[in-house]
Amino acid sequence: MPQLLDGNRIRDEIKSELAPRIRAMAASKRAPGLAVVLAGHNPASEIYVRNKVKTCHDLGIYSETLTPPDSISTAELLALVQHLNARADIDGILVQLPLPPQVDTKRVLLAVAPEKDVDGFHPCNVGNLVAGLPGPRACTPAGIIELLKRYSLPIAGRRAVVVGRSDIVGKPAALLLLHQHATVTICHSKTPDLPAVCREADILVAAMGRPALLTADYIRPGATVIDVGTNRVTDRVQAEAIFRGAPEKLEAFDRKGSVLVGDVHPLDVLARAGAYTPVPGGVGPLTIAMLMVNTVEAAERHLC
């Protein structure tokens, strides 16, 4: 059996390390402050924001959720972000995506002050990542590196293949792996013979948003497989095709009407990988943990 990389355990380690730093700031000056802007009523976003707020509460980080209506304009949202930029008690600003369709998302994200951009999306922070300079890193890719390091899985000198080229996961994950001295290939929908390229990987990062796309044919025996995908399958025929020989999963599907599946085939990875992240419980818990890290580090810079 491959080694299971437990994101929940690493998340708890990170939280326990942050707690004394937060207490020290609260005792000397003030607790770190995080503002979350949640425009509209996207159910998935609302759940995600609740989890972020709960984690802040657990750690002693001050959190504030602003919920403008679906009808908010770009100008109104820009004014809200500028107000948060000016507040001395707010160290981090997170604009939850997606925004309502009438809002210019790029303009809003660019309006967040780079030093308060705890998502690591601002071009200034992306530039710092490219140059290897300090600054907040995109949370999910940063969580991937933490997971590999804390399980003592070697990165330097290894071949890493990242499947997916998004600005949020694929590109920053590739850069972070490169800074750890991996030899990195980025793949996407136009990559010829994708299975053959993936089979070259000692570290395979799947971040395409396609349920169970990467089957055994994509996985080099013994590879470390990092599955970033979180896909909710609601079609039973598709669930049957994925979970062949796993009746407990199909029983769970019948109870709930859906099942979560990563971008890597969940049964094939067990047969081929040397180590892997489960879905759920792998990379996902680390995204919020690294958001907390970015918020605490931003507060430490502001309060020093």
C-alpha positions as CSV (number, residue, x, y, z in Angstrom):
1,M,0.0,0.0,0.0
2,P,1.3,3.5,-0.8
3,Q,1.9,6.0,2.0
4,L,-1.2,8.2,2.7
5,L,-0.3,11.9,3.0
6,D,-2.8,13.1,5.6
7,G,-3.5,16.8,5.0
8,N,-5.6,17.0,8.2
9,R,-2.6,16.1,10.3
10,I,-0.3,18.6,8.6
11,R,-3.0,21.3,9.0
12,D,-3.1,20.6,12.7
13,E,0.6,20.8,13.0
14,I,0.6,24.2,11.2
15,K,-2.2,25.5,13.4
16,S,-0.3,24.5,16.6
17,E,2.8,26.3,15.4
18,L,0.8,29.5,14.6
19,A,-1.0,29.6,17.9
20,P,1.9,31.0,20.1
21,R,2.8,33.6,17.5
22,I,-0.8,34.8,17.5
23,R,-0.9,34.9,21.3
24,A,2.3,36.9,21.4
25,M,1.0,39.5,19.0
26,A,-2.3,39.7,20.8
27,A,-0.5,40.2,24.1
28,S,1.9,42.9,22.9
29,K,-0.2,44.8,20.3
30,R,-3.2,43.2,18.8
31,A,-4.4,39.9,17.1
32,P,-3.9,39.5,13.4
33,G,-6.9,40.7,11.4
34,L,-8.4,39.1,8.3
35,A,-11.3,40.5,6.2
36,V,-13.2,38.3,3.8
37,V,-15.4,39.8,1.1
38,L,-18.2,37.5,0.1
39,A,-20.4,39.0,-2.6
40,G,-23.6,37.2,-3.6
41,H,-24.9,33.8,-2.4
42,N,-22.7,31.1,-3.9
43,P,-23.4,28.0,-1.6
44,A,-19.9,26.5,-2.1
45,S,-18.3,29.9,-1.4
46,E,-20.4,30.4,1.7
47,I,-19.3,27.0,3.1
48,Y,-15.6,27.8,2.3
49,V,-15.9,31.2,4.0
50,R,-17.5,29.7,7.1
51,N,-14.6,27.3,7.4
52,K,-12.1,30.1,7.1
53,V,-13.9,32.1,9.8
54,K,-14.1,29.1,12.1
55,T,-10.3,28.5,11.7
56,C,-9.7,32.2,12.5
57,H,-11.8,31.9,15.6
58,D,-10.0,28.7,16.7
59,L,-6.6,30.4,16.4
60,G,-7.6,33.8,17.9
61,I,-7.3,35.7,14.6
62,Y,-9.8,38.6,14.3
63,S,-12.0,37.9,11.3
64,E,-14.6,40.1,9.6
65,T,-16.9,38.9,6.8
66,L,-18.4,41.6,4.5
67,T,-21.4,40.4,2.5
68,P,-22.4,43.0,-0.2
69,P,-25.4,42.1,-2.3
70,D,-25.4,40.3,-5.7
71,S,-26.2,43.7,-7.2
72,I,-22.9,45.4,-6.1
73,S,-21.1,47.2,-8.9
74,T,-17.4,47.1,-9.7
75,A,-17.0,50.7,-8.4
76,E,-18.8,49.9,-5.1
77,L,-16.6,46.8,-4.5
78,L,-13.5,48.8,-5.4
79,A,-14.4,51.3,-2.7
80,L,-15.0,48.6,-0.2
81,V,-11.5,47.1,-0.9
82,Q,-9.9,50.5,-0.6
83,H,-11.6,51.0,2.7
84,L,-10.1,47.7,3.9
85,N,-6.7,48.6,2.5
86,A,-6.7,51.7,4.7
87,R,-7.7,50.0,8.0
88,A,-4.8,49.5,10.4
89,D,-6.5,46.5,12.1
90,I,-6.8,44.5,8.9
91,D,-3.7,42.6,7.9
92,G,-5.2,40.4,5.2
93,I,-7.9,40.8,2.6
94,L,-9.5,37.9,0.8
95,V,-12.0,38.5,-2.0
96,Q,-13.9,35.2,-2.3
97,L,-14.4,34.1,-5.9
98,P,-16.4,33.9,-8.0
99,L,-17.8,37.4,-7.9
100,P,-21.2,38.4,-9.4
101,P,-21.0,38.5,-13.3
102,Q,-21.3,42.3,-13.5
103,V,-18.2,42.8,-11.4
104,D,-14.7,43.2,-13.1
105,T,-12.9,40.5,-11.1
106,K,-9.4,41.5,-12.3
107,R,-9.9,45.1,-11.3
108,V,-11.0,44.1,-7.8
109,L,-8.2,41.7,-7.2
110,L,-5.7,44.3,-8.5
111,A,-7.1,46.8,-6.0
112,V,-6.1,44.7,-3.0
113,A,-2.9,46.2,-1.4
114,P,-0.1,43.7,-2.2
115,E,0.9,43.5,1.5
116,K,-2.6,42.5,2.4
117,D,-3.1,40.0,-0.5
118,V,-3.1,36.8,1.6
119,D,-4.3,34.8,-1.4
120,G,-1.0,35.6,-3.2
121,F,-2.8,36.5,-6.4
122,H,-1.6,40.1,-6.9
123,P,0.9,40.6,-9.7
124,C,3.4,42.0,-7.3
125,N,3.3,38.8,-5.2
126,V,3.4,36.7,-8.3
127,G,6.5,38.6,-9.3
128,N,8.0,38.0,-5.9
129,L,7.3,34.3,-6.4
130,V,9.0,34.2,-9.8
131,A,12.0,36.1,-8.4
132,G,12.2,34.0,-5.3
133,L,11.6,37.0,-3.1
134,P,9.6,37.0,0.2
135,G,5.9,37.5,0.0
136,P,2.6,35.6,0.4
137,R,2.3,32.5,-1.8
138,A,-0.9,31.1,-3.3
139,C,-2.3,29.0,-0.5
140,T,-2.9,25.6,-2.2
141,P,0.5,25.4,-3.9
142,A,2.2,26.5,-0.7
143,G,0.3,23.7,1.1
144,I,1.6,21.1,-1.4
145,I,5.2,22.1,-0.6
146,E,4.5,21.9,3.1
147,L,3.0,18.5,2.7
148,L,6.0,17.2,0.8
149,K,8.5,18.7,3.3
150,R,6.7,17.5,6.4
151,Y,6.5,14.0,5.1
152,S,10.2,14.2,4.2
153,L,9.6,13.4,0.6
154,P,12.5,14.6,-1.5
155,I,11.9,17.4,-4.1
156,A,15.4,18.5,-5.1
157,G,16.7,16.6,-8.1
158,R,13.3,14.9,-8.8
159,R,11.2,15.1,-11.9
160,A,7.9,16.9,-11.2
161,V,5.0,17.1,-13.6
162,V,2.2,19.5,-13.0
163,V,-1.0,18.8,-14.9
164,G,-2.9,22.1,-15.1
165,R,-1.7,25.7,-15.8
166,S,-4.1,27.9,-13.8
167,D,-2.9,31.0,-12.2
168,I,-4.2,29.8,-8.8
169,V,-2.6,26.3,-8.6
170,G,-0.8,25.0,-11.7
171,K,1.6,27.9,-12.4
172,P,2.5,28.8,-8.8
173,A,2.9,25.1,-7.9
174,A,5.4,24.7,-10.7
175,L,7.4,27.7,-9.6
176,L,7.5,26.6,-6.0
177,L,8.7,23.1,-7.0
178,L,11.3,24.8,-9.2
179,H,12.5,26.9,-6.3
180,Q,12.9,23.6,-4.4
181,H,15.2,22.4,-7.2
182,A,12.9,20.0,-8.9
183,T,13.0,19.6,-12.7
184,V,9.5,20.8,-13.6
185,T,7.2,20.1,-16.6
186,I,3.8,21.9,-16.9
187,C,1.2,20.0,-18.9
188,H,-2.2,21.0,-20.2
189,S,-5.0,20.1,-22.7
190,K,-2.7,20.6,-25.7
191,T,0.2,18.5,-24.4
192,P,0.9,15.6,-26.8
193,D,0.8,12.1,-25.3
194,L,0.0,13.3,-21.8
195,P,0.1,9.8,-20.2
196,A,3.7,9.4,-21.3
197,V,4.8,12.8,-19.9
198,C,3.1,12.0,-16.6
199,R,4.8,8.7,-16.3
200,E,8.1,10.5,-16.2
201,A,7.1,12.2,-12.9
202,D,8.6,11.3,-9.5
203,I,6.1,13.9,-8.2
204,L,2.8,14.2,-10.1
205,V,0.5,17.1,-9.3
206,A,-3.0,16.9,-10.8
207,A,-4.9,20.2,-10.9
208,M,-7.2,20.1,-13.9
209,G,-10.7,19.8,-12.4
210,R,-11.5,16.6,-14.3
211,P,-12.8,13.7,-12.2
212,A,-10.5,10.6,-12.2
213,L,-8.8,11.6,-15.5
214,L,-5.4,10.4,-14.5
215,T,-5.6,6.6,-14.5
216,A,-2.9,4.0,-13.9
217,D,-1.5,4.7,-17.4
218,Y,-0.4,8.2,-16.2
219,I,1.3,7.1,-12.9
220,R,4.9,5.9,-12.7
221,P,5.1,3.1,-10.2
222,G,6.3,4.5,-6.9
223,A,5.6,8.1,-7.8
224,T,4.3,10.7,-5.2
225,V,0.9,11.8,-6.4
226,I,-0.6,15.1,-5.3
227,D,-4.3,15.3,-6.2
228,V,-5.6,18.8,-6.1
229,G,-8.9,18.1,-7.7
230,T,-12.2,18.2,-5.8
231,N,-15.0,17.1,-8.1
232,R,-18.5,16.2,-7.0
233,V,-19.8,13.3,-9.1
234,T,-23.6,13.2,-9.2
235,D,-24.1,10.7,-12.0
236,R,-24.3,7.1,-10.8
237,V,-23.1,5.6,-14.1
238,Q,-20.0,7.7,-13.8
239,A,-19.6,6.8,-10.2
240,E,-19.8,3.1,-11.1
241,A,-17.2,3.5,-13.8
242,I,-14.8,5.2,-11.3
243,F,-15.4,3.0,-8.3
244,R,-15.4,-0.4,-9.9
245,G,-14.8,-3.0,-7.2
246,A,-15.5,-0.5,-4.4
247,P,-19.0,-1.2,-3.2
248,E,-18.7,0.9,-0.1
249,K,-18.2,4.0,-2.2
250,L,-21.3,3.2,-4.3
251,E,-23.3,2.6,-1.1
252,A,-22.2,6.1,0.1
253,F,-23.2,7.5,-3.3
254,D,-26.6,6.0,-2.9
255,R,-27.0,7.5,0.5
256,K,-25.8,11.0,-0.4
257,G,-26.6,11.3,-4.1
258,S,-23.0,12.2,-4.9
259,V,-19.4,11.4,-4.2
260,L,-16.2,13.5,-4.1
261,V,-13.5,12.4,-6.6
262,G,-10.1,13.9,-7.3
263,D,-8.4,14.4,-10.6
264,V,-6.6,11.1,-10.1
265,H,-8.4,7.7,-10.3
266,P,-8.9,6.8,-6.7
267,L,-8.4,3.1,-7.1
268,D,-5.6,3.2,-9.7
269,V,-3.5,5.5,-7.5
270,L,-3.6,2.9,-4.7
271,A,-2.1,0.3,-7.1
272,R,0.6,2.5,-8.6
273,A,1.7,5.3,-6.3
274,G,4.4,5.3,-3.6
275,A,2.6,8.1,-1.8
276,Y,-0.6,10.0,-2.5
277,T,-3.0,12.5,-1.1
278,P,-6.6,11.3,-0.6
279,V,-9.7,13.2,-1.7
280,P,-11.0,14.5,0.6
281,G,-8.5,15.0,3.3
282,G,-5.3,15.6,1.4
283,V,-4.5,19.0,-0.1
284,G,-7.8,20.6,0.8
285,P,-7.2,21.2,4.5
286,L,-3.9,22.8,3.8
287,T,-5.4,25.6,1.7
288,I,-7.0,27.3,4.7
289,A,-4.0,26.5,6.9
290,M,-1.7,28.3,4.5
291,L,-4.2,31.2,4.4
292,M,-3.7,31.5,8.1
293,V,0.1,31.4,7.7
294,N,-0.1,34.2,5.2
295,T,-2.3,36.3,7.5
296,V,-0.1,35.8,10.5
297,E,3.0,36.7,8.5
298,A,1.3,39.8,7.1
299,A,0.4,40.9,10.7
300,E,4.0,40.3,11.9
301,R,5.3,42.5,9.1
302,H,2.7,45.2,9.8
303,L,3.3,45.2,13.6
304,C,7.1,44.9,13.6
